[in-house]
Amino acid sequence: MTAETMRQGFVRVATEALDGHPKVAVVLADITTQQFRESGALARHPDRVINAGIREQLMVSVAAGMALEGMRPIAHSFAPFLIERAFEQVKLDFAHQGVGGVLVSIGASYDIGAYGRTHHCPEDVALMATLPGWRIHVPGHPAEAEALLRDAIASEDSIYIRLSERENREPVPTGAGLATIRSGSTGAVTIIAVGPMLDPTVESVGNIDATILYTSTVRPFDAEGLRAGASGTDIVLIEPYLEGTSASEVSAALSDRPHRLLSIGVPRVEHRRYGSAASHDRAHGLDADGLRARITAWLGR
């Protein structure tokens, strides 16, 4: 683990942006307010660090109103509150109005597993992917998150960044495309790992002949990168959120090639148990042992 978490890095980078760019604003719904107070951002920029209270729909609407006035807003909360609860405002106040902003979530699918289903959100990326024109980033390391956040603040686009407490041991450069982590032989299975799933994927593969591709950007999906990097006809997609979220993107990229696809992610079932994120991974087969069992069974080995 690194010394600084993705969430801590977000506060630091956002505070630097507030200090250096008068059009940057941060809109909160109680979550992470204390951290922005400790960073000094609340005291220095009381008109651009807005706490809407526990009113996430208002938070998103306020951020979109700032965007309409030419500002660069960052709206931030736990994923289920920022995306699921306030989705109508994201759809209408940002997407329909044609303005850009940055949505930054924490909590991922079930980082805080002990809080129960109210704080779980494996559906967020699938939901955001229904909106046209949004870039969606799922960093697997704090250094990746920082680079993506700095780029997002400097952009005028609509961008969703999904932060997590789970992280890979080392960062991968955050170009928009798929990066090759490991090359297999011709005809090897091609495994696409997204964000924090890279380390468990690499551990699970072992001596399987496999090409491993990695991305922290799932929308737009790097179709050309997959076409160039795929080793054979067997494709495995491993995502840290709802299973099959990017399956249609993979199939579209390979629509003119024979292929078969195994999608692995959080299944569409209610796991009615409390516990750590690691215990949820084990229950869903998303730890290294579970991934290896699923992949080898699918490959018939």
C-alpha positions as a Markdown table, in Angstrom:
| # | Residue | x | y | z |
|---|---|---|---|---|
| 1 | Met | 0.0 | 0.0 | 0.0 |
| 2 | Thr | 1.2 | 3.5 | -0.7 |
| 3 | Ala | 1.5 | 6.2 | 2.0 |
| 4 | Glu | -1.3 | 8.3 | 0.6 |
| 5 | Thr | -4.7 | 6.8 | -0.3 |
| 6 | Met | -6.7 | 7.8 | -3.4 |
| 7 | Arg | -9.1 | 9.8 | -1.2 |
| 8 | Gln | -6.2 | 11.7 | 0.5 |
| 9 | Gly | -4.7 | 12.4 | -2.9 |
| 10 | Phe | -8.0 | 13.7 | -4.2 |
| 11 | Val | -8.2 | 16.2 | -1.3 |
| 12 | Arg | -4.6 | 17.4 | -1.9 |
| 13 | Val | -5.0 | 17.8 | -5.7 |
| 14 | Ala | -8.4 | 19.5 | -5.4 |
| 15 | Thr | -7.0 | 21.9 | -2.8 |
| 16 | Glu | -4.1 | 22.8 | -5.0 |
| 17 | Ala | -6.5 | 23.4 | -7.9 |
| 18 | Leu | -8.7 | 25.6 | -5.7 |
| 19 | Asp | -5.6 | 27.6 | -4.7 |
| 20 | Gly | -4.3 | 27.9 | -8.3 |
| 21 | His | -7.4 | 28.2 | -10.5 |
| 22 | Pro | -10.2 | 30.7 | -9.6 |
| 23 | Lys | -12.8 | 28.8 | -11.6 |
| 24 | Val | -12.4 | 25.5 | -9.8 |
| 25 | Ala | -15.1 | 24.7 | -7.2 |
| 26 | Val | -15.7 | 21.7 | -5.0 |
| 27 | Val | -19.3 | 20.8 | -4.0 |
| 28 | Leu | -19.8 | 18.3 | -1.1 |
| 29 | Ala | -22.6 | 16.6 | 0.7 |
| 30 | Asp | -21.0 | 16.4 | 4.1 |
| 31 | Ile | -18.7 | 13.6 | 3.0 |
| 32 | Thr | -14.9 | 14.6 | 3.2 |
| 33 | Thr | -15.8 | 18.1 | 4.5 |
| 34 | Gln | -13.5 | 17.6 | 7.5 |
| 35 | Gln | -10.6 | 16.7 | 5.2 |
| 36 | Phe | -11.1 | 19.9 | 3.1 |
| 37 | Arg | -11.3 | 21.9 | 6.4 |
| 38 | Glu | -7.9 | 20.4 | 7.5 |
| 39 | Ser | -6.4 | 21.2 | 4.1 |
| 40 | Gly | -7.3 | 24.8 | 4.6 |
| 41 | Ala | -9.5 | 24.9 | 1.4 |
| 42 | Leu | -12.7 | 25.7 | 3.3 |
| 43 | Ala | -11.1 | 28.7 | 5.1 |
| 44 | Arg | -9.4 | 30.1 | 2.0 |
| 45 | His | -12.2 | 29.5 | -0.5 |
| 46 | Pro | -15.5 | 29.6 | 1.3 |
| 47 | Asp | -17.3 | 30.7 | -1.9 |
| 48 | Arg | -15.9 | 27.8 | -3.9 |
| 49 | Val | -16.0 | 24.9 | -1.4 |
| 50 | Ile | -19.7 | 24.4 | -0.9 |
| 51 | Asn | -21.2 | 21.9 | 1.5 |
| 52 | Ala | -24.8 | 21.2 | 0.5 |
| 53 | Gly | -25.3 | 18.9 | 3.5 |
| 54 | Ile | -26.9 | 15.5 | 3.1 |
| 55 | Arg | -28.7 | 16.6 | -0.1 |
| 56 | Glu | -26.9 | 14.9 | -2.9 |
| 57 | Gln | -29.3 | 15.9 | -5.6 |
| 58 | Leu | -28.8 | 19.5 | -4.6 |
| 59 | Met | -25.0 | 19.0 | -4.6 |
| 60 | Val | -25.1 | 17.9 | -8.2 |
| 61 | Ser | -27.5 | 20.7 | -9.3 |
| 62 | Val | -25.3 | 23.3 | -7.6 |
| 63 | Ala | -22.3 | 21.9 | -9.3 |
| 64 | Ala | -24.1 | 22.0 | -12.7 |
| 65 | Gly | -25.2 | 25.6 | -12.1 |
| 66 | Met | -21.6 | 26.5 | -11.5 |
| 67 | Ala | -20.7 | 24.9 | -14.7 |
| 68 | Leu | -23.3 | 26.9 | -16.5 |
| 69 | Glu | -21.6 | 30.0 | -15.2 |
| 70 | Gly | -18.3 | 29.0 | -16.6 |
| 71 | Met | -16.7 | 27.3 | -13.6 |
| 72 | Arg | -15.1 | 23.9 | -13.3 |
| 73 | Pro | -17.0 | 22.1 | -10.6 |
| 74 | Ile | -16.0 | 18.9 | -8.8 |
| 75 | Ala | -18.9 | 17.1 | -7.0 |
| 76 | His | -17.9 | 14.4 | -4.5 |
| 77 | Ser | -19.5 | 11.8 | -2.3 |
| 78 | Phe | -19.9 | 8.1 | -1.8 |
| 79 | Ala | -20.7 | 6.3 | -5.1 |
| 80 | Pro | -24.3 | 5.4 | -4.2 |
| 81 | Phe | -25.1 | 8.9 | -3.2 |
| 82 | Leu | -23.3 | 10.7 | -6.0 |
| 83 | Ile | -24.4 | 8.4 | -8.8 |
| 84 | Glu | -27.4 | 6.4 | -7.9 |
| 85 | Arg | -29.3 | 8.9 | -5.7 |
| 86 | Ala | -28.5 | 11.9 | -7.8 |
| 87 | Phe | -28.6 | 10.3 | -11.3 |
| 88 | Glu | -31.6 | 12.3 | -12.5 |
| 89 | Gln | -29.6 | 15.5 | -11.7 |
| 90 | Val | -26.5 | 14.2 | -13.5 |
| 91 | Lys | -28.6 | 13.3 | -16.5 |
| 92 | Leu | -30.6 | 16.5 | -16.7 |
| 93 | Asp | -28.4 | 19.2 | -15.1 |
| 94 | Phe | -25.1 | 18.1 | -16.7 |
| 95 | Ala | -25.8 | 15.9 | -19.7 |
| 96 | His | -29.0 | 17.5 | -21.0 |
| 97 | Gln | -27.7 | 21.1 | -20.4 |
| 98 | Gly | -24.5 | 20.2 | -22.3 |
| 99 | Val | -22.1 | 21.4 | -19.5 |
| 100 | Gly | -19.0 | 19.6 | -18.2 |
| 101 | Gly | -17.9 | 18.8 | -14.7 |
| 102 | Val | -16.0 | 16.3 | -12.6 |
| 103 | Leu | -17.7 | 13.7 | -10.4 |
| 104 | Val | -15.4 | 12.0 | -8.0 |
| 105 | Ser | -16.7 | 9.1 | -5.9 |
| 106 | Ile | -15.4 | 7.0 | -3.0 |
| 107 | Gly | -16.5 | 3.7 | -1.7 |
| 108 | Ala | -16.4 | 1.8 | -5.0 |
| 109 | Ser | -18.5 | -1.4 | -5.0 |
| 110 | Tyr | -18.2 | -2.2 | -1.3 |
| 111 | Asp | -15.0 | -0.7 | 0.2 |
| 112 | Ile | -16.9 | -0.1 | 3.4 |
| 113 | Gly | -18.6 | -3.5 | 3.4 |
| 114 | Ala | -19.6 | -3.3 | 7.1 |
| 115 | Tyr | -21.9 | -0.3 | 6.4 |
| 116 | Gly | -24.2 | -2.5 | 4.4 |
| 117 | Arg | -26.0 | -2.1 | 1.1 |
| 118 | Thr | -26.7 | 1.6 | 1.5 |
| 119 | His | -23.0 | 2.2 | 1.0 |
| 120 | His | -22.4 | -0.4 | -1.7 |
| 121 | Cys | -22.5 | 0.6 | -5.4 |
| 122 | Pro | -21.3 | -2.0 | -7.9 |
| 123 | Glu | -23.8 | -0.5 | -10.4 |
| 124 | Asp | -22.3 | 3.0 | -10.8 |
| 125 | Val | -20.2 | 2.5 | -13.9 |
| 126 | Ala | -23.0 | 0.7 | -15.8 |
| 127 | Leu | -25.3 | 3.6 | -14.9 |
| 128 | Met | -22.9 | 6.3 | -15.9 |
| 129 | Ala | -22.2 | 4.5 | -19.2 |
| 130 | Thr | -25.8 | 5.1 | -20.3 |
| 131 | Leu | -25.0 | 8.8 | -20.6 |
| 132 | Pro | -23.4 | 9.9 | -23.9 |
| 133 | Gly | -20.1 | 11.7 | -23.9 |
| 134 | Trp | -18.9 | 10.9 | -20.3 |
| 135 | Arg | -15.4 | 9.7 | -19.7 |
| 136 | Ile | -15.2 | 7.1 | -16.9 |
| 137 | His | -12.0 | 6.4 | -15.1 |
| 138 | Val | -11.4 | 3.6 | -12.6 |
| 139 | Pro | -7.8 | 4.1 | -11.3 |
| 140 | Gly | -6.0 | 1.2 | -9.8 |
| 141 | His | -3.4 | 3.2 | -7.9 |
| 142 | Pro | -3.3 | 6.6 | -6.1 |
| 143 | Ala | -0.7 | 7.9 | -8.7 |
| 144 | Glu | -3.1 | 7.0 | -11.5 |
| 145 | Ala | -5.9 | 8.7 | -9.7 |
| 146 | Glu | -3.9 | 11.9 | -9.3 |
| 147 | Ala | -2.9 | 12.0 | -13.0 |
| 148 | Leu | -6.5 | 11.4 | -14.0 |
| 149 | Leu | -7.8 | 14.0 | -11.6 |
| 150 | Arg | -5.4 | 16.7 | -12.8 |
| 151 | Asp | -6.3 | 16.0 | -16.4 |
| 152 | Ala | -10.0 | 16.1 | -15.6 |
| 153 | Ile | -9.7 | 19.5 | -13.8 |
| 154 | Ala | -7.9 | 21.0 | -16.8 |
| 155 | Ser | -10.4 | 19.6 | -19.2 |
| 156 | Glu | -13.9 | 20.9 | -20.1 |
| 157 | Asp | -15.4 | 17.4 | -20.5 |
| 158 | Ser | -17.8 | 15.5 | -18.4 |
| 159 | Ile | -15.7 | 13.0 | -16.4 |
| 160 | Tyr | -16.5 | 10.4 | -13.7 |
| 161 | Ile | -13.6 | 9.2 | -11.5 |
| 162 | Arg | -14.2 | 6.2 | -9.3 |
| 163 | Leu | -11.8 | 6.1 | -6.4 |
| 164 | Ser | -11.3 | 3.0 | -4.2 |
| 165 | Glu | -9.5 | 2.0 | -1.1 |
| 166 | Arg | -8.3 | -1.1 | -3.0 |
| 167 | Glu | -5.2 | -0.5 | -5.0 |
| 168 | Asn | -2.5 | -2.3 | -7.0 |
| 169 | Arg | 1.1 | -2.4 | -5.8 |
| 170 | Glu | 2.4 | -0.3 | -8.7 |
| 171 | Pro | 0.8 | 2.3 | -11.0 |
| 172 | Val | 0.4 | 1.9 | -14.7 |
| 173 | Pro | 0.7 | 5.0 | -17.0 |
| 174 | Thr | -2.8 | 6.4 | -17.5 |
| 175 | Gly | -3.1 | 6.8 | -21.2 |
| 176 | Ala | -6.6 | 6.4 | -22.4 |
| 177 | Gly | -5.9 | 3.0 | -23.9 |
| 178 | Leu | -5.2 | -0.6 | -22.9 |
| 179 | Ala | -1.7 | -1.2 | -21.6 |
| 180 | Thr | 0.0 | -4.6 | -22.1 |
| 181 | Ile | 1.1 | -6.0 | -18.8 |
| 182 | Arg | 2.1 | -9.5 | -20.0 |
| 183 | Ser | 2.2 | -11.0 | -23.5 |
| 184 | Gly | 1.1 | -14.6 | -24.2 |
| 185 | Ser | 1.8 | -16.7 | -27.2 |
| 186 | Thr | -0.3 | -16.6 | -30.3 |
| 187 | Gly | -3.7 | -18.0 | -29.4 |
| 188 | Ala | -3.3 | -17.4 | -25.7 |
| 189 | Val | -6.3 | -16.2 | -23.7 |
| 190 | Thr | -6.5 | -12.4 | -23.4 |
| 191 | Ile | -7.4 | -11.1 | -20.0 |
| 192 | Ile | -8.6 | -7.4 | -19.6 |
| 193 | Ala | -8.1 | -6.2 | -16.0 |
| 194 | Val | -9.7 | -2.9 | -14.9 |
| 195 | Gly | -8.4 | -0.7 | -12.2 |
| 196 | Pro | -7.8 | -2.4 | -8.8 |
| 197 | Met | -8.4 | -5.9 | -10.3 |
| 198 | Leu | -5.0 | -5.9 | -11.9 |
| 199 | Asp | -3.0 | -7.4 | -9.0 |
| 200 | Pro | -5.5 | -10.2 | -8.2 |
| 201 | Thr | -5.7 | -10.9 | -12.0 |
| 202 | Val | -1.9 | -11.3 | -12.3 |
| 203 | Glu | -1.8 | -13.5 | -9.2 |
| 204 | Ser | -4.6 | -15.7 | -10.5 |
| 205 | Val | -3.1 | -16.3 | -13.9 |
| 206 | Gly | 0.0 | -18.1 | -12.7 |
| 207 | Asn | 1.4 | -20.3 | -15.4 |
| 208 | Ile | -1.7 | -20.0 | -17.7 |
| 209 | Asp | -0.6 | -18.9 | -21.2 |
| 210 | Ala | -2.2 | -15.4 | -21.2 |
| 211 | Thr | -1.9 | -11.9 | -22.4 |
| 212 | Ile | -2.9 | -9.4 | -19.8 |
| 213 | Leu | -4.2 | -6.0 | -20.8 |
| 214 | Tyr | -4.9 | -3.2 | -18.3 |
| 215 | Thr | -6.9 | 0.0 | -18.3 |
| 216 | Ser | -8.0 | 2.7 | -15.9 |
| 217 | Thr | -10.3 | 4.2 | -18.5 |
| 218 | Val | -13.4 | 2.2 | -19.4 |
| 219 | Arg | -15.3 | 4.9 | -21.4 |
| 220 | Pro | -14.4 | 5.5 | -24.1 |
| 221 | Phe | -13.3 | 1.9 | -24.4 |
| 222 | Asp | -10.1 | 1.3 | -26.3 |
| 223 | Ala | -11.4 | -0.8 | -29.1 |
| 224 | Glu | -8.4 | -0.4 | -31.3 |
| 225 | Gly | -6.1 | -1.3 | -28.4 |
| 226 | Leu | -8.0 | -4.5 | -27.8 |
| 227 | Arg | -7.9 | -5.4 | -31.5 |
| 228 | Ala | -4.2 | -4.9 | -31.6 |
| 229 | Gly | -3.4 | -6.6 | -28.3 |
| 230 | Ala | -5.7 | -9.6 | -28.3 |
| 231 | Ser | -3.8 | -12.9 | -28.7 |
| 232 | Gly | -6.5 | -15.3 | -29.7 |
| 233 | Thr | -10.2 | -15.9 | -29.6 |
| 234 | Asp | -10.7 | -16.4 | -25.8 |
| 235 | Ile | -11.3 | -13.1 | -24.0 |
| 236 | Val | -11.8 | -12.6 | -20.2 |
| 237 | Leu | -13.0 | -9.3 | -18.9 |
| 238 | Ile | -12.4 | -8.6 | -15.2 |
| 239 | Glu | -14.1 | -5.5 | -13.7 |
| 240 | Pro | -14.4 | -4.4 | -10.1 |
| 241 | Tyr | -18.1 | -3.5 | -10.4 |
| 242 | Leu | -21.2 | -5.0 | -12.0 |
| 243 | Glu | -20.4 | -8.1 | -14.1 |
| 244 | Gly | -20.7 | -7.5 | -17.8 |
| 245 | Thr | -20.6 | -3.7 | -17.6 |
| 246 | Ser | -18.2 | -3.5 | -20.6 |
| 247 | Ala | -19.1 | -6.8 | -22.3 |
| 248 | Ser | -20.9 | -5.0 | -25.1 |
| 249 | Glu | -17.8 | -2.8 | -25.7 |
| 250 | Val | -15.5 | -5.8 | -26.0 |
| 251 | Ser | -17.9 | -7.6 | -28.3 |
| 252 | Ala | -18.3 | -4.5 | -30.5 |
| 253 | Ala | -14.6 | -4.1 | -30.7 |
| 254 | Leu | -14.3 | -7.7 | -32.0 |
| 255 | Ser | -17.5 | -7.9 | -33.9 |
| 256 | Asp | -15.8 | -9.0 | -37.1 |
| 257 | Arg | -13.6 | -11.6 | -35.4 |
| 258 | Pro | -14.6 | -15.0 | -34.0 |
| 259 | His | -14.3 | -14.8 | -30.2 |
| 260 | Arg | -15.9 | -15.9 | -27.0 |
| 261 | Leu | -16.1 | -13.8 | -23.9 |
| 262 | Leu | -16.1 | -14.5 | -20.1 |
| 263 | Ser | -17.2 | -11.5 | -18.1 |
| 264 | Ile | -16.2 | -11.5 | -14.4 |
| 265 | Gly | -17.3 | -8.8 | -11.9 |
| 266 | Val | -19.7 | -8.3 | -9.0 |
| 267 | Pro | -22.6 | -10.7 | -9.8 |
| 268 | Arg | -26.2 | -9.5 | -10.0 |
| 269 | Val | -27.1 | -11.0 | -6.6 |
| 270 | Glu | -27.7 | -9.5 | -3.2 |
| 271 | His | -24.9 | -10.6 | -0.8 |
| 272 | Arg | -26.8 | -10.1 | 2.4 |
| 273 | Arg | -23.8 | -10.2 | 4.7 |
| 274 | Tyr | -21.7 | -7.6 | 6.5 |
| 275 | Gly | -17.9 | -7.8 | 6.3 |
| 276 | Ser | -14.7 | -6.4 | 4.8 |
| 277 | Ala | -14.2 | -5.6 | 1.2 |
| 278 | Ala | -11.9 | -8.6 | 1.1 |
| 279 | Ser | -14.6 | -10.9 | 2.4 |
| 280 | His | -17.0 | -9.6 | -0.2 |
| 281 | Asp | -14.4 | -10.3 | -2.9 |
| 282 | Arg | -14.1 | -13.9 | -1.6 |
| 283 | Ala | -17.9 | -14.3 | -1.6 |
| 284 | His | -18.1 | -13.1 | -5.2 |
| 285 | Gly | -15.1 | -15.1 | -6.4 |
| 286 | Leu | -13.1 | -11.9 | -7.1 |
| 287 | Asp | -10.0 | -12.8 | -5.1 |
| 288 | Ala | -7.1 | -14.5 | -6.9 |
| 289 | Asp | -8.3 | -18.0 | -6.0 |
| 290 | Gly | -11.8 | -17.3 | -7.2 |
| 291 | Leu | -10.6 | -15.7 | -10.4 |
| 292 | Arg | -8.3 | -18.6 | -11.2 |
| 293 | Ala | -11.0 | -21.2 | -10.5 |
| 294 | Arg | -13.5 | -19.4 | -12.8 |
| 295 | Ile | -10.9 | -18.8 | -15.6 |
| 296 | Thr | -9.5 | -22.3 | -15.6 |
| 297 | Ala | -13.0 | -23.9 | -15.6 |
| 298 | Trp | -14.1 | -21.7 | -18.5 |
| 299 | Leu | -10.9 | -22.6 | -20.4 |
| 300 | Gly | -11.5 | -26.3 | -19.7 |
| 301 | Arg | -8.3 | -26.8 | -17.8 |
